[in-house]
């Protein structure tokens, strides 16, 4: 059991209740980065600036890199995004290093 538990995402239930991860663990930081990168800017009413701009139609590697770096640096300071993006048809691959 985690000493400082945070709900594991995606939400998972066990025989004992909700699955959790330890605060500040690599798994918790990874899920926080994923949450930032999966949340479109403006979609959270309580914090509209949270997340990342929609890059679905962006073909600019530089634009994708800049937006990912900005979002991760701003919203998850425990992780350091590496400036290494590559375009694969309609998707981008960006590495994130957990410090």
Kinemage of the C-alpha trace (Angstrom):
@kinemage 1
@onewidth
@group {chain A} dominant
@subgroup {mainchain}
@vectorlist {calphas} color= white
{ca unk a 1} P 0.000 0.000 0.000
{ca unk a 2} L 1.269 3.461 -0.890
{ca unk a 3} L 2.341 5.744 1.973
{ca unk a 4} L 1.000 8.817 0.176
{ca unk a 5} L -1.536 7.309 -2.215
{ca unk a 6} L -2.755 8.900 -5.426
{ca unk a 7} L -5.486 7.332 -7.531
{ca unk a 8} L -4.058 5.205 -10.332
{ca unk a 9} L -5.140 6.205 -13.819
{ca unk a 10} L -6.997 4.852 -15.601
{ca unk a 11} L -9.295 4.347 -12.643
{ca unk a 12} L -8.933 0.732 -11.550
{ca unk a 13} L -10.651 -1.159 -8.764
{ca unk a 14} L -9.151 -3.993 -6.746
{ca unk a 15} L -10.665 -6.309 -4.153
{ca unk a 16} L -9.649 -3.733 -1.531
{ca unk a 17} L -10.848 -0.569 -3.294
{ca unk a 18} L -9.367 1.858 -5.778
{ca unk a 19} L -5.872 1.110 -7.120
{ca unk a 20} L -3.279 3.699 -6.100
{ca unk a 21} L 0.277 4.744 -6.898
{ca unk a 22} L 2.854 6.252 -4.559
{ca unk a 23} L 3.229 10.028 -4.705
{ca unk a 24} L 6.446 11.089 -6.489
{ca unk a 25} L 7.042 7.586 -7.867
{ca unk a 26} L 8.034 7.187 -11.517
{ca unk a 27} L 4.605 5.685 -12.232
{ca unk a 28} L 2.769 8.648 -10.672
{ca unk a 29} L 4.908 11.180 -12.566
{ca unk a 30} L 4.355 9.274 -15.835
{ca unk a 31} L 0.610 9.303 -15.357
{ca unk a 32} L 0.691 13.046 -14.571
{ca unk a 33} L 2.628 13.730 -17.796
{ca unk a 34} L 0.160 11.596 -19.742
{ca unk a 35} L -2.738 13.495 -18.191
{ca unk a 36} L -1.201 16.833 -19.234
{ca unk a 37} L -0.607 15.605 -22.795
{ca unk a 38} L -4.086 14.080 -23.153
{ca unk a 39} L -5.969 17.134 -21.871
{ca unk a 40} L -6.871 19.729 -24.514
{ca unk a 41} L -6.319 23.309 -23.366
{ca unk a 42} L -9.668 24.821 -22.377
{ca unk a 43} L -11.385 21.509 -21.591
{ca unk a 44} L -11.141 21.879 -17.785
{ca unk a 45} L -13.597 24.518 -16.621
{ca unk a 46} L -11.836 25.031 -13.286
{ca unk a 47} L -8.347 25.410 -14.865
{ca unk a 48} L -8.904 26.276 -18.549
{ca unk a 49} L -5.210 26.892 -19.255
{ca unk a 50} L -4.266 23.322 -18.156
{ca unk a 51} L -3.206 20.882 -20.859
{ca unk a 52} L -1.889 21.131 -24.387
{ca unk a 53} L -3.100 22.830 -27.569
{ca unk a 54} L -4.718 20.558 -30.147
{ca unk a 55} L -1.941 19.533 -32.517
{ca unk a 56} L -4.014 17.119 -34.618
{ca unk a 57} L -3.436 18.990 -37.866
{ca unk a 58} L 0.060 20.290 -37.168
{ca unk a 59} L 2.763 19.086 -39.528
{ca unk a 60} L 5.455 21.185 -37.874
{ca unk a 61} L 7.849 19.148 -35.739
{ca unk a 62} L 9.058 22.385 -34.143
{ca unk a 63} L 5.494 23.389 -33.195
{ca unk a 64} L 4.794 19.990 -31.624
{ca unk a 65} L 8.113 20.030 -29.732
{ca unk a 66} L 7.511 23.547 -28.419
{ca unk a 67} L 3.978 22.793 -27.244
{ca unk a 68} L 4.911 19.508 -25.533
{ca unk a 69} L 7.917 21.099 -23.817
{ca unk a 70} L 5.826 24.077 -22.702
{ca unk a 71} L 2.999 21.949 -21.321
{ca unk a 72} L 5.224 19.464 -19.485
{ca unk a 73} L 7.496 22.198 -18.084
{ca unk a 74} L 4.520 24.225 -16.909
{ca unk a 75} L 2.284 21.500 -15.470
{ca unk a 76} L 4.639 18.711 -14.392
{ca unk a 77} L 7.942 20.158 -13.143
{ca unk a 78} L 9.086 16.732 -11.888
{ca unk a 79} L 9.457 15.538 -15.462
{ca unk a 80} L 11.783 16.992 -18.041
{ca unk a 81} L 10.625 16.728 -21.622
{ca unk a 82} L 13.342 15.903 -24.087
{ca unk a 83} L 13.298 17.903 -27.308
{ca unk a 84} L 13.085 14.914 -29.612
{ca unk a 85} L 9.949 14.792 -31.722
{ca unk a 86} L 9.346 12.933 -34.936
{ca unk a 87} L 6.291 13.070 -37.192
{ca unk a 88} L 4.725 9.724 -38.085
{ca unk a 89} L 1.871 10.414 -40.510
{ca unk a 90} L -0.756 11.989 -38.200
{ca unk a 91} L 0.919 11.301 -34.880
{ca unk a 92} L 3.990 12.514 -33.059
{ca unk a 93} L 6.420 10.666 -30.826
{ca unk a 94} L 7.942 12.754 -28.040
{ca unk a 95} L 10.206 11.370 -25.321
{ca unk a 96} L 9.782 12.513 -21.713
{ca unk a 97} L 12.485 11.840 -19.120
{ca unk a 98} L 11.483 11.511 -15.485
{ca unk a 99} L 14.073 13.282 -13.357
